[in-house]
Amino acid sequence: MADALEELGTREQLRLGSAWVLIVWDDPVNLMTYVTWVFRSYFGYPKPEAERLMLLVHNEGSAVVATGTREEMERHVEAMHGYGLLATLQRTES
Amino acid sequence: VTAGFTRVGTDIRRSFRQDERRLLQDLCRDLLAMLGADEDPVLGRLLPDAYPDDPEASAEYSGYTRARLARTKAEPAEAMLVDLGTSPGGVRLDPEHVTLWLRGLTDLRLAISERIAASEREGIPEPVLADVSDWLGWLLSDLLEVLDE
């Protein structure tokens, strides 16, 4: 029983631990080629994936660019702001 | 004739006319002054809100990141000033400085666009700033293109 509860607790932590998303927002100033470069150089995405995400931001107004723990997403948000991109984080709706 | 950015091995080189160099230096100094200010209309865009829908989380987050982010954002402008100051005829950027210039040119454009928007809200046109912003965008675009070659 204790083991089961412990396991449940761990599972809950894992679930909560990955329930945050990094959102990058479209803005009228940043160049499309620059946003693609940021996604490639910071996240290490291959060029096609970086371009896909950039176009998603451009066409939809925003895109989820990463998912993970709150701490990880806060680190990414700070990095995105360092690059001049508009980014926020939020808990995923589940 | 001012050529654009060109690749030299792993570095990227560009020559600037004296007026271009001075303009970039002035813009970098302005940006550093803004980043050092407690309040400036431009700071909202340079150091944006991570939790726009959660004032409490937002305040907590900016409490421990704002100073560090302001330092991070000062680095490109400082590097550009060093590069422009040490080689007046033109700059030769290693990969690390290429990254700093990309970030720096972007922040200069963001700051200028906020200035233009603020003037427009008061009905004041800013044709010179708009030209400067276009030129910076052209520089940035050119640098990205050479980097991608």
gemmi code that builds the backbone of each chain (N, CA, C; Angstrom):
import gemmi

chains = {
    "A": [
        ("MET", (0.837, -1.207, 0.000), (0.000, 0.000, 0.000), (0.871, 1.255, 0.000)),
        ("ALA", (1.841, 1.259, 0.906), (2.748, 2.405, 0.955), (3.494, 2.548, -0.367)),
        ("ASP", (3.912, 1.377, -0.899), (4.620, 1.399, -2.183), (3.734, 1.947, -3.292)),
        ("ALA", (2.462, 1.496, -3.236), (1.522, 1.938, -4.268), (1.321, 3.446, -4.186)),
        ("LEU", (1.192, 3.955, -2.951), (1.001, 5.393, -2.778), (2.228, 6.160, -3.254)),
        ("GLU", (3.390, 5.563, -2.905), (4.634, 6.220, -3.295), (4.741, 6.300, -4.818)),
        ("GLU", (4.334, 5.145, -5.432), (4.399, 5.107, -6.879), (3.434, 6.123, -7.503)),
        ("LEU", (2.264, 6.196, -6.866), (1.258, 7.150, -7.345), (1.807, 8.573, -7.238)),
        ("GLY", (2.462, 8.822, -6.087), (3.051, 10.152, -5.871), (4.095, 10.464, -6.921)),
        ("THR", (4.929, 9.481, -7.231), (5.974, 9.688, -8.226), (5.362, 9.975, -9.592)),
        ("ARG", (4.316, 9.186, -9.884), (3.653, 9.383, -11.178), (3.055, 10.778, -11.274)),
        ("GLU", (2.453, 11.198, -10.164), (1.838, 12.518, -10.145), (2.894, 13.599, -10.386)),
        ("GLN", (4.037, 13.397, -9.730), (5.130, 14.358, -9.894), (5.597, 14.406, -11.340)),
        ("LEU", (5.707, 13.223, -11.947), (6.146, 13.158, -13.337), (5.158, 13.877, -14.229)),
        ("ARG", (3.876, 13.638, -13.938), (2.845, 14.255, -14.759), (2.894, 15.779, -14.613)),
        ("LEU", (2.941, 16.203, -13.349), (3.001, 17.640, -13.105), (4.314, 18.217, -13.617)),
        ("GLY", (5.359, 17.373, -13.506), (6.697, 17.835, -13.868), (6.856, 18.137, -15.338)),
        ("SER", (6.000, 17.610, -16.178), (6.176, 17.876, -17.609), (5.009, 18.658, -18.176)),
        ("ALA", (4.234, 19.281, -17.287), (2.975, 19.867, -17.736), (3.080, 21.357, -18.082)),
        ("TRP", (4.262, 21.792, -18.491), (4.409, 23.200, -18.855), (4.860, 23.326, -20.298)),
        ("VAL", (4.399, 24.400, -20.932), (4.784, 24.620, -22.328), (5.411, 26.008, -22.509)),
        ("LEU", (6.324, 26.063, -23.459), (6.930, 27.328, -23.877), (6.225, 27.772, -25.150)),
        ("ILE", (5.678, 28.976, -25.129), (4.968, 29.510, -26.298), (5.745, 30.696, -26.864)),
        ("VAL", (6.016, 30.639, -28.152), (6.628, 31.791, -28.823), (5.550, 32.488, -29.634)),
        ("TRP", (5.491, 33.813, -29.503), (4.433, 34.627, -30.123), (4.962, 35.384, -31.333)),
        ("ASP", (4.072, 35.556, -32.292), (4.417, 36.332, -33.476), (4.596, 37.793, -33.081)),
        ("ASP", (5.539, 38.470, -33.704), (5.634, 39.912, -33.499), (5.983, 40.543, -34.840)),
        ("PRO", (5.633, 41.817, -35.013), (5.771, 42.419, -36.341), (7.205, 42.806, -36.707)),
        ("VAL", (8.122, 42.695, -35.770), (9.479, 43.206, -36.025), (10.459, 42.107, -36.414)),
        ("ASN", (10.443, 41.010, -35.701), (11.473, 39.996, -35.942), (11.367, 39.361, -37.329)),
        ("LEU", (12.512, 39.214, -37.968), (12.561, 38.622, -39.302), (12.306, 37.123, -39.211)),
        ("MET", (11.620, 36.602, -40.224), (11.333, 35.160, -40.244), (12.633, 34.347, -40.243)),
        ("THR", (13.605, 34.812, -41.003), (14.878, 34.077, -41.064), (15.601, 34.111, -39.712)),
        ("TYR", (15.406, 35.194, -38.959), (16.029, 35.283, -37.640), (15.385, 34.304, -36.662)),
        ("VAL", (14.050, 34.243, -36.684), (13.337, 33.326, -35.781), (13.753, 31.874, -36.079)),
        ("THR", (13.860, 31.551, -37.360), (14.321, 30.213, -37.747), (15.723, 29.949, -37.199)),
        ("TRP", (16.599, 30.939, -37.343), (17.973, 30.794, -36.844), (17.982, 30.563, -35.323)),
        ("VAL", (17.137, 31.308, -34.593), (17.076, 31.133, -33.128), (16.667, 29.697, -32.788)),
        ("PHE", (15.629, 29.190, -33.457), (15.161, 27.828, -33.164), (16.240, 26.800, -33.491)),
        ("ARG", (17.000, 27.058, -34.537), (18.084, 26.136, -34.893), (19.224, 26.230, -33.889)),
        ("SER", (19.662, 27.436, -33.606), (20.880, 27.564, -32.801), (20.625, 27.303, -31.319)),
        ("TYR", (19.450, 27.672, -30.806), (19.211, 27.449, -29.366), (18.695, 26.039, -29.085)),
        ("PHE", (17.672, 25.605, -29.819), (17.102, 24.277, -29.542), (17.818, 23.165, -30.304)),
        ("GLY", (18.618, 23.545, -31.283), (19.311, 22.543, -32.088), (18.392, 21.828, -33.060)),
        ("TYR", (17.237, 22.442, -33.366), (16.323, 21.814, -34.321), (16.949, 21.822, -35.713)),
        ("PRO", (16.718, 20.744, -36.499), (17.139, 20.785, -37.898), (16.387, 21.900, -38.629)),
        ("LYS", (16.956, 22.366, -39.721), (16.371, 23.518, -40.420), (14.895, 23.325, -40.786)),
        ("PRO", (14.487, 22.156, -41.331), (13.060, 22.007, -41.687), (12.125, 22.143, -40.488)),
        ("GLU", (12.522, 21.577, -39.332), (11.697, 21.674, -38.125), (11.671, 23.119, -37.621)),
        ("ALA", (12.817, 23.788, -37.653), (12.877, 25.187, -37.217), (11.987, 26.054, -38.107)),
        ("GLU", (12.006, 25.787, -39.410), (11.175, 26.565, -40.342), (9.690, 26.271, -40.142)),
        ("ARG", (9.383, 24.992, -39.853), (7.984, 24.614, -39.604), (7.437, 25.378, -38.391)),
        ("LEU", (8.233, 25.407, -37.311), (7.803, 26.106, -36.098), (7.696, 27.610, -36.337)),
        ("MET", (8.671, 28.156, -37.066), (8.648, 29.591, -37.362), (7.378, 29.948, -38.132)),
        ("LEU", (7.025, 29.127, -39.141), (5.826, 29.395, -39.939), (4.556, 29.251, -39.115)),
        ("LEU", (4.582, 28.317, -38.163), (3.453, 28.141, -37.257), (3.256, 29.419, -36.428)),
        ("VAL", (4.353, 29.947, -35.893), (4.302, 31.202, -35.140), (3.764, 32.319, -36.039)),
        ("HIS", (4.303, 32.384, -37.241), (3.955, 33.461, -38.178), (2.490, 33.384, -38.611)),
        ("ASN", (2.033, 32.192, -38.936), (0.680, 32.043, -39.491), (-0.406, 31.953, -38.430)),
        ("GLU", (-0.089, 31.297, -37.304), (-1.106, 31.085, -36.266), (-1.038, 32.143, -35.169)),
        ("GLY", (0.037, 32.911, -35.141), (0.179, 33.928, -34.101), (0.986, 33.457, -32.915)),
        ("SER", (1.081, 32.134, -32.740), (1.899, 31.585, -31.659), (2.093, 30.099, -31.907)),
        ("ALA", (3.086, 29.526, -31.230), (3.299, 28.079, -31.336), (3.969, 27.565, -30.068)),
        ("VAL", (3.611, 26.341, -29.686), (4.304, 25.671, -28.588), (5.622, 25.165, -29.156)),
        ("VAL", (6.710, 25.621, -28.564), (8.021, 25.312, -29.113), (8.754, 24.281, -28.248)),
        ("ALA", (8.342, 24.157, -26.977), (8.953, 23.151, -26.108), (7.976, 22.793, -24.996)),
        ("THR", (8.150, 21.596, -24.441), (7.320, 21.109, -23.343), (8.216, 20.498, -22.289)),
        ("GLY", (7.874, 20.684, -21.021), (8.700, 20.086, -19.973), (8.335, 20.619, -18.607)),
        ("THR", (9.309, 20.624, -17.713), (9.029, 21.107, -16.362), (8.965, 22.638, -16.361)),
        ("ARG", (8.390, 23.149, -15.308), (8.287, 24.601, -15.193), (9.675, 25.258, -15.200)),
        ("GLU", (10.605, 24.624, -14.490), (11.960, 25.178, -14.412), (12.609, 25.230, -15.785)),
        ("GLU", (12.449, 24.131, -16.545), (13.022, 24.097, -17.898), (12.411, 25.181, -18.784)),
        ("MET", (11.092, 25.313, -18.691), (10.398, 26.286, -19.549), (10.762, 27.720, -19.157)),
        ("GLU", (10.987, 27.941, -17.857), (11.413, 29.282, -17.432), (12.793, 29.598, -17.988)),
        ("ARG", (13.643, 28.560, -18.015), (14.990, 28.758, -18.568), (14.893, 29.096, -20.063)),
        ("HIS", (14.012, 28.388, -20.761), (13.840, 28.643, -22.201), (13.249, 30.035, -22.458)),
        ("VAL", (12.274, 30.418, -21.637), (11.673, 31.746, -21.808), (12.738, 32.827, -21.669)),
        ("GLU", (13.577, 32.673, -20.650), (14.635, 33.665, -20.438), (15.577, 33.700, -21.648)),
        ("ALA", (15.900, 32.516, -22.178), (16.775, 32.455, -23.361), (16.114, 33.132, -24.559)),
        ("MET", (14.806, 32.839, -24.770), (14.091, 33.451, -25.895), (14.083, 34.975, -25.763)),
        ("HIS", (13.845, 35.466, -24.552), (13.877, 36.915, -24.327), (15.274, 37.466, -24.607)),
        ("GLY", (16.275, 36.666, -24.292), (17.652, 37.067, -24.596), (17.858, 37.252, -26.096)),
        ("TYR", (17.177, 36.426, -26.877), (17.260, 36.530, -28.339), (16.304, 37.581, -28.910)),
        ("GLY", (15.453, 38.142, -28.057), (14.518, 39.161, -28.535), (13.192, 38.624, -29.035)),
        ("LEU", (12.932, 37.332, -28.788), (11.633, 36.775, -29.184), (10.628, 36.958, -28.049)),
        ("LEU", (9.358, 37.118, -28.420), (8.306, 37.198, -27.412), (7.938, 35.776, -27.020)),
        ("ALA", (8.127, 35.438, -25.757), (7.831, 34.080, -25.307), (7.209, 34.127, -23.922)),
        ("THR", (6.305, 33.172, -23.682), (5.684, 33.036, -22.362), (5.650, 31.542, -22.031)),
        ("LEU", (5.359, 31.237, -20.768), (5.135, 29.833, -20.430), (3.812, 29.695, -19.710)),
        ("GLN", (3.239, 28.535, -19.819), (2.006, 28.281, -19.085), (1.819, 26.793, -18.877)),
        ("ARG", (1.003, 26.478, -17.870), (0.665, 25.081, -17.595), (-0.217, 24.575, -18.737)),
        ("THR", (0.022, 23.343, -19.149), (-0.819, 22.806, -20.229), (-2.221, 22.571, -19.717)),
        ("GLU", (-3.175, 22.791, -20.580), (-4.557, 22.530, -20.223), (-4.810, 21.037, -20.434)),
        ("SER", (-5.149, 20.353, -19.336), (-5.399, 18.905, -19.497), (-6.642, 18.506, -18.731)),
    ],
    "B": [
        ("VAL", (32.145, 52.323, -52.287), (31.094, 51.294, -52.328), (31.201, 50.400, -51.100)),
        ("THR", (30.119, 50.222, -50.398), (30.113, 49.355, -49.228), (29.518, 48.001, -49.616)),
        ("ALA", (30.377, 46.997, -49.553), (29.869, 45.650, -49.831), (29.164, 45.124, -48.590)),
        ("GLY", (28.373, 44.088, -48.747), (27.695, 43.495, -47.606), (28.644, 42.600, -46.816)),
        ("PHE", (28.068, 41.778, -45.975), (28.857, 40.811, -45.211), (29.408, 39.747, -46.166)),
        ("THR", (30.647, 39.346, -45.953), (31.218, 38.252, -46.742), (31.928, 37.274, -45.822)),
        ("ARG", (31.910, 36.020, -46.212), (32.528, 34.985, -45.398), (34.021, 34.892, -45.685)),
        ("VAL", (34.791, 34.782, -44.605), (36.234, 34.572, -44.719), (36.561, 33.389, -43.827)),
        ("GLY", (36.583, 32.193, -44.364), (36.773, 30.994, -43.539), (35.601, 30.833, -42.595)),
        ("THR", (35.902, 30.769, -41.290), (34.810, 30.638, -40.321), (34.315, 32.010, -39.847)),
        ("ASP", (35.011, 33.064, -40.261), (34.621, 34.418, -39.858), (33.746, 35.066, -40.924)),
        ("ILE", (33.116, 36.162, -40.524), (32.337, 36.953, -41.478), (32.791, 38.408, -41.355)),
        ("ARG", (33.015, 39.020, -42.514), (33.624, 40.354, -42.530), (32.694, 41.355, -43.197)),
        ("ARG", (32.782, 42.594, -42.740), (32.043, 43.661, -43.426), (32.714, 44.991, -43.157)),
        ("SER", (32.797, 45.811, -44.179), (33.324, 47.153, -43.958), (32.156, 48.127, -43.798)),
        ("PHE", (32.394, 49.143, -42.984), (31.366, 50.167, -42.759), (31.931, 51.530, -43.103)),
        ("ARG", (31.086, 52.363, -43.699), (31.488, 53.762, -43.867), (31.501, 54.395, -42.478)),
        ("GLN", (32.201, 55.550, -42.401), (32.316, 56.196, -41.086), (30.938, 56.568, -40.512)),
        ("ASP", (30.039, 57.053, -41.369), (28.718, 57.457, -40.865), (27.906, 56.234, -40.407)),
        ("GLU", (28.074, 55.137, -41.100), (27.383, 53.907, -40.703), (27.905, 53.410, -39.351)),
        ("ARG", (29.235, 53.446, -39.226), (29.855, 52.981, -37.986), (29.388, 53.849, -36.804)),
        ("ARG", (29.391, 55.169, -37.035), (28.982, 56.081, -35.942), (27.527, 55.877, -35.561)),
        ("LEU", (26.698, 55.650, -36.572), (25.270, 55.410, -36.308), (25.101, 54.159, -35.446)),
        ("LEU", (25.779, 53.081, -35.832), (25.673, 51.839, -35.048), (26.178, 52.044, -33.627)),
        ("GLN", (27.290, 52.788, -33.503), (27.829, 53.034, -32.155), (26.843, 53.829, -31.305)),
        ("ASP", (26.235, 54.866, -31.908), (25.241, 55.667, -31.173), (24.052, 54.811, -30.739)),
        ("LEU", (23.584, 53.970, -31.659), (22.426, 53.123, -31.346), (22.754, 52.135, -30.226)),
        ("CYS", (23.958, 51.570, -30.268), (24.369, 50.634, -29.216), (24.447, 51.337, -27.871)),
        ("ARG", (25.006, 52.546, -27.867), (25.105, 53.295, -26.594), (23.719, 53.639, -26.065)),
        ("ASP", (22.807, 54.018, -26.969), (21.428, 54.310, -26.554), (20.781, 53.074, -25.930)),
        ("LEU", (21.007, 51.928, -26.582), (20.399, 50.685, -26.082), (20.937, 50.353, -24.686)),
        ("LEU", (22.247, 50.525, -24.499), (22.839, 50.234, -23.186), (22.274, 51.173, -22.128)),
        ("ALA", (22.048, 52.437, -22.503), (21.465, 53.393, -21.554), (20.045, 52.974, -21.174)),
        ("MET", (19.284, 52.518, -22.176), (17.909, 52.064, -21.895), (17.917, 50.869, -20.954)),
        ("LEU", (18.821, 49.927, -21.221), (18.881, 48.718, -20.390), (19.314, 49.035, -18.972)),
        ("GLY", (20.055, 50.116, -18.810), (20.516, 50.502, -17.478), (19.505, 51.352, -16.729)),
        ("ALA", (18.460, 51.788, -17.433), (17.461, 52.650, -16.795), (16.479, 51.808, -15.977)),
        ("ASP", (15.923, 52.434, -14.933), (14.922, 51.726, -14.131), (13.624, 51.590, -14.908)),
        ("GLU", (13.300, 52.646, -15.625), (12.070, 52.618, -16.398), (12.301, 53.238, -17.756)),
        ("ASP", (11.814, 52.578, -18.767), (11.893, 53.102, -20.128), (10.796, 52.390, -20.912)),
        ("PRO", (10.085, 53.130, -21.760), (8.988, 52.497, -22.514), (9.456, 51.272, -23.310)),
        ("VAL", (10.729, 51.275, -23.696), (11.267, 50.193, -24.523), (11.489, 48.900, -23.717)),
        ("LEU", (11.654, 49.055, -22.405), (11.995, 47.886, -21.580), (10.906, 46.817, -21.580)),
        ("GLY", (9.663, 47.249, -21.754), (8.565, 46.285, -21.789), (8.732, 45.280, -22.919)),
        ("ARG", (9.355, 45.719, -24.012), (9.570, 44.824, -25.144), (10.909, 44.087, -25.031)),
        ("LEU", (11.915, 44.755, -24.482), (13.236, 44.114, -24.381), (13.266, 43.073, -23.260)),
        ("LEU", (12.523, 43.348, -22.180), (12.466, 42.418, -21.046), (10.989, 42.068, -20.830)),
        ("PRO", (10.440, 41.234, -21.688), (8.983, 41.036, -21.661), (8.506, 40.161, -20.494)),
        ("ASP", (7.199, 40.139, -20.375), (6.539, 39.412, -19.307), (6.466, 37.917, -19.652)),
        ("ALA", (6.903, 37.069, -18.718), (6.874, 35.622, -18.980), (5.514, 35.013, -18.641)),
        ("TYR", (4.790, 35.680, -17.726), (3.478, 35.184, -17.274), (2.448, 36.300, -17.381)),
        ("PRO", (2.056, 36.677, -18.612), (1.147, 37.828, -18.749), (-0.200, 37.640, -18.056)),
        ("ASP", (-0.600, 36.393, -17.814), (-1.911, 36.161, -17.197), (-1.837, 35.879, -15.706)),
        ("ASP", (-0.629, 35.992, -15.147), (-0.443, 35.637, -13.738), (0.506, 36.651, -13.080)),
        ("PRO", (-0.058, 37.761, -12.592), (0.777, 38.846, -12.046), (1.723, 38.385, -10.933)),
        ("GLU", (1.245, 37.443, -10.118), (2.076, 36.982, -8.996), (3.302, 36.222, -9.497)),
        ("ALA", (3.052, 35.248, -10.385), (4.158, 34.479, -10.957), (5.072, 35.386, -11.760)),
        ("SER", (4.476, 36.360, -12.438), (5.241, 37.286, -13.251), (6.215, 38.102, -12.404)),
        ("ALA", (5.705, 38.603, -11.281), (6.542, 39.414, -10.386), (7.672, 38.579, -9.804)),
        ("GLU", (7.323, 37.343, -9.420), (8.344, 36.457, -8.847), (9.421, 36.135, -9.885)),
        ("TYR", (8.967, 35.797, -11.091), (9.897, 35.447, -12.161), (10.825, 36.623, -12.496)),
        ("SER", (10.237, 37.798, -12.699), (11.082, 38.930, -13.093), (11.994, 39.346, -11.943)),
        ("GLY", (11.556, 39.054, -10.702), (12.394, 39.364, -9.542), (13.747, 38.670, -9.604)),
        ("TYR", (13.762, 37.442, -10.067), (15.060, 36.761, -10.103), (15.685, 36.638, -11.489)),
        ("THR", (15.010, 37.121, -12.538), (15.630, 37.041, -13.867), (15.944, 38.402, -14.485)),
        ("ARG", (15.245, 39.443, -14.057), (15.315, 40.717, -14.765), (16.733, 41.284, -14.862)),
        ("ALA", (17.441, 41.312, -13.739), (18.790, 41.890, -13.744), (19.721, 41.055, -14.632)),
        ("ARG", (19.559, 39.728, -14.525), (20.411, 38.834, -15.325), (20.108, 38.985, -16.820)),
        ("LEU", (18.812, 39.099, -17.145), (18.426, 39.260, -18.547), (18.916, 40.602, -19.099)),
        ("ALA", (18.843, 41.638, -18.284), (19.334, 42.950, -18.728), (20.834, 42.872, -19.032)),
        ("ARG", (21.568, 42.114, -18.199), (23.012, 41.924, -18.465), (23.218, 41.135, -19.757)),
        ("THR", (22.417, 40.061, -19.924), (22.505, 39.242, -21.148), (22.273, 40.098, -22.382)),
        ("LYS", (21.316, 41.020, -22.260), (20.966, 41.832, -23.414), (21.947, 42.980, -23.647)),
        ("ALA", (22.767, 43.279, -22.643), (23.786, 44.319, -22.839), (24.998, 43.765, -23.591)),
        ("GLU", (25.217, 42.459, -23.496), (26.424, 41.853, -24.079), (26.576, 42.114, -25.586)),
        ("PRO", (25.502, 41.907, -26.388), (25.672, 42.139, -27.820), (26.061, 43.586, -28.156)),
        ("ALA", (25.390, 44.549, -27.530), (25.702, 45.957, -27.828), (27.131, 46.295, -27.406)),
        ("GLU", (27.562, 45.734, -26.261), (28.942, 45.966, -25.814), (29.938, 45.366, -26.799)),
        ("ALA", (29.629, 44.147, -27.266), (30.523, 43.473, -28.229), (30.576, 44.244, -29.546)),
        ("MET", (29.433, 44.751, -29.991), (29.405, 45.521, -31.249), (30.238, 46.789, -31.113)),
        ("LEU", (30.152, 47.438, -29.946), (30.947, 48.652, -29.729), (32.439, 48.333, -29.774)),
        ("VAL", (32.831, 47.208, -29.171), (34.240, 46.809, -29.189), (34.668, 46.518, -30.632)),
        ("ASP", (33.864, 45.726, -31.348), (34.207, 45.356, -32.734), (34.328, 46.593, -33.624)),
        ("LEU", (33.384, 47.509, -33.480), (33.383, 48.708, -34.322), (34.505, 49.666, -33.929)),
        ("GLY", (34.850, 49.657, -32.637), (35.871, 50.583, -32.146), (37.284, 50.124, -32.451)),
        ("THR", (37.496, 48.790, -32.448), (38.864, 48.292, -32.607), (39.282, 48.212, -34.073)),
        ("SER", (38.309, 48.098, -34.980), (38.692, 48.043, -36.398), (37.791, 48.973, -37.207)),
        ("PRO", (38.183, 50.254, -37.243), (37.337, 51.280, -37.858), (37.014, 50.997, -39.325)),
        ("GLY", (37.923, 50.352, -40.036), (37.689, 50.123, -41.459), (36.627, 49.083, -41.723)),
        ("GLY", (36.440, 48.182, -40.780), (35.479, 47.107, -40.980), (35.616, 46.103, -39.865)),
        ("VAL", (34.629, 45.263, -39.733), (34.656, 44.285, -38.639), (34.911, 42.892, -39.205)),
        ("ARG", (35.594, 42.081, -38.423), (35.778, 40.675, -38.771), (35.252, 39.863, -37.589)),
        ("LEU", (34.143, 39.165, -37.785), (33.424, 38.521, -36.678), (33.674, 37.020, -36.681)),
        ("ASP", (34.137, 36.509, -35.538), (34.217, 35.049, -35.407), (32.795, 34.541, -35.106)),
        ("PRO", (32.587, 33.216, -35.125), (31.215, 32.701, -34.953), (30.510, 33.231, -33.702)),
        ("GLU", (31.259, 33.382, -32.604), (30.643, 33.881, -31.370), (30.154, 35.325, -31.559)),
        ("HIS", (30.970, 36.127, -32.239), (30.573, 37.523, -32.451), (29.485, 37.655, -33.513)),
        ("VAL", (29.427, 36.710, -34.446), (28.310, 36.705, -35.411), (27.002, 36.573, -34.635)),
        ("THR", (26.978, 35.634, -33.673), (25.793, 35.451, -32.834), (25.463, 36.725, -32.061)),
        ("LEU", (26.481, 37.364, -31.501), (26.252, 38.594, -30.745), (25.700, 39.700, -31.648)),
        ("TRP", (26.199, 39.769, -32.864), (25.693, 40.794, -33.801), (24.252, 40.504, -34.213)),
        ("LEU", (23.922, 39.247, -34.436), (22.536, 38.905, -34.791), (21.596, 39.330, -33.669)),
        ("ARG", (21.991, 39.000, -32.424), (21.150, 39.370, -31.276), (21.115, 40.880, -31.102)),
        ("GLY", (22.255, 41.519, -31.280), (22.351, 42.967, -31.084), (21.533, 43.737, -32.117)),
        ("LEU", (21.676, 43.356, -33.392), (20.906, 44.041, -34.442), (19.410, 43.867, -34.196)),
        ("THR", (19.031, 42.684, -33.728), (17.620, 42.430, -33.410), (17.139, 43.351, -32.286)),
        ("ASP", (17.906, 43.446, -31.219), (17.491, 44.305, -30.101), (17.441, 45.782, -30.507)),
        ("LEU", (18.373, 46.202, -31.352), (18.335, 47.594, -31.828), (17.035, 47.837, -32.599)),
        ("ARG", (16.650, 46.882, -33.439), (15.405, 47.026, -34.213), (14.180, 47.029, -33.289)),
        ("LEU", (14.193, 46.158, -32.290), (13.064, 46.110, -31.348), (12.922, 47.440, -30.616)),
        ("ALA", (14.058, 47.976, -30.161), (14.033, 49.240, -29.415), (13.517, 50.370, -30.310)),
        ("ILE", (14.017, 50.417, -31.549), (13.595, 51.481, -32.467), (12.108, 51.360, -32.800)),
        ("SER", (11.634, 50.138, -33.002), (10.213, 49.981, -33.350), (9.316, 50.428, -32.207)),
        ("GLU", (9.771, 50.216, -30.958), (9.006, 50.708, -29.804), (8.992, 52.236, -29.778)),
        ("ARG", (10.148, 52.834, -30.107), (10.236, 54.304, -30.154), (9.286, 54.866, -31.214)),
        ("ILE", (9.298, 54.211, -32.396), (8.427, 54.665, -33.494), (6.961, 54.550, -33.069)),
        ("ALA", (6.619, 53.410, -32.450), (5.232, 53.191, -32.022), (4.809, 54.237, -30.995)),
        ("ALA", (5.717, 54.559, -30.065), (5.395, 55.552, -29.027), (5.159, 56.921, -29.657)),
        ("SER", (5.991, 57.293, -30.642), (5.794, 58.585, -31.322), (4.494, 58.598, -32.102)),
        ("GLU", (4.210, 57.486, -32.779), (2.986, 57.420, -33.585), (1.736, 57.568, -32.727)),
        ("ARG", (1.813, 57.033, -31.482), (0.665, 57.173, -30.576), (0.397, 58.646, -30.281)),
        ("GLU", (1.462, 59.479, -30.361), (1.292, 60.918, -30.133), (1.145, 61.677, -31.440)),
        ("GLY", (1.021, 60.941, -32.529), (0.818, 61.577, -33.825), (2.083, 62.138, -34.459)),
        ("ILE", (3.242, 61.695, -33.960), (4.509, 62.212, -34.506), (5.121, 61.164, -35.437)),
        ("PRO", (5.296, 61.502, -36.719), (5.936, 60.533, -37.617), (7.446, 60.464, -37.371)),
        ("GLU", (8.023, 59.321, -37.631), (9.469, 59.127, -37.399), (10.125, 58.543, -38.651)),
        ("PRO", (10.149, 59.326, -39.762), (10.685, 58.757, -41.011), (12.163, 58.367, -40.914)),
        ("VAL", (12.948, 59.133, -40.149), (14.382, 58.822, -40.051), (14.582, 57.513, -39.299)),
        ("LEU", (13.874, 57.379, -38.170), (13.979, 56.129, -37.404), (13.511, 54.936, -38.232)),
        ("ALA", (12.457, 55.154, -39.044), (11.954, 54.063, -39.881), (13.019, 53.643, -40.896)),
        ("ASP", (13.733, 54.618, -41.457), (14.825, 54.294, -42.396), (15.949, 53.540, -41.693)),
        ("VAL", (16.269, 53.986, -40.478), (17.322, 53.312, -39.709), (16.920, 51.868, -39.431)),
        ("SER", (15.651, 51.682, -39.058), (15.153, 50.336, -38.772), (15.229, 49.446, -40.013)),
        ("ASP", (14.875, 50.022, -41.165), (14.965, 49.265, -42.423), (16.410, 48.871, -42.711)),
        ("TRP", (17.319, 49.802, -42.489), (18.738, 49.523, -42.753), (19.245, 48.410, -41.828)),
        ("LEU", (18.864, 48.482, -40.551), (19.273, 47.431, -39.601), (18.697, 46.074, -40.014)),
        ("GLY", (17.458, 46.085, -40.483), (16.823, 44.849, -40.939), (17.552, 44.276, -42.139)),
        ("TRP", (18.022, 45.165, -42.988), (18.756, 44.753, -44.179), (20.105, 44.146, -43.772)),
        ("LEU", (20.769, 44.784, -42.813), (22.045, 44.251, -42.293), (21.834, 42.852, -41.703)),
        ("LEU", (20.803, 42.740, -40.891), (20.512, 41.475, -40.205), (20.209, 40.376, -41.220)),
        ("SER", (19.396, 40.715, -42.187), (19.009, 39.767, -43.220), (20.231, 39.296, -44.015)),
        ("ASP", (21.094, 40.251, -44.332), (22.312, 39.942, -45.086), (23.226, 39.020, -44.279)),
        ("LEU", (23.378, 39.335, -42.992), (24.244, 38.521, -42.125), (23.701, 37.089, -41.996)),
        ("LEU", (22.391, 36.964, -41.855), (21.769, 35.630, -41.765), (21.959, 34.842, -43.056)),
        ("GLU", (21.876, 35.555, -44.171), (22.024, 34.894, -45.464), (23.447, 34.368, -45.646)),
        ("VAL", (24.418, 35.185, -45.297), (25.821, 34.766, -45.424), (26.109, 33.605, -44.475)),
        ("LEU", (25.525, 33.668, -43.284), (25.713, 32.604, -42.296), (25.139, 31.281, -42.795)),
        ("ASP", (24.067, 31.357, -43.543), (23.342, 30.172, -44.007), (23.966, 29.546, -45.256)),
        ("GLU", (24.890, 30.301, -45.891), (25.476, 29.816, -47.157), (26.299, 28.553, -46.951)),
    ],
}
model = gemmi.Model(1)
for chain_id, residues in chains.items():
    chain = gemmi.Chain(chain_id)
    for i, (resn, *xyz) in enumerate(residues, 1):
        res = gemmi.Residue()
        res.name, res.seqid = resn, gemmi.SeqId(i, " ")
        for name, pos in zip(("N", "CA", "C"), xyz):
            atom = gemmi.Atom()
            atom.name, atom.element = name, gemmi.Element(name[0])
            atom.pos, atom.b_iso = gemmi.Position(*pos), 0.0
            res.add_atom(atom)
        chain.add_residue(res)
    model.add_chain(chain)
structure = gemmi.Structure()
structure.add_model(model)
structure.setup_entities()
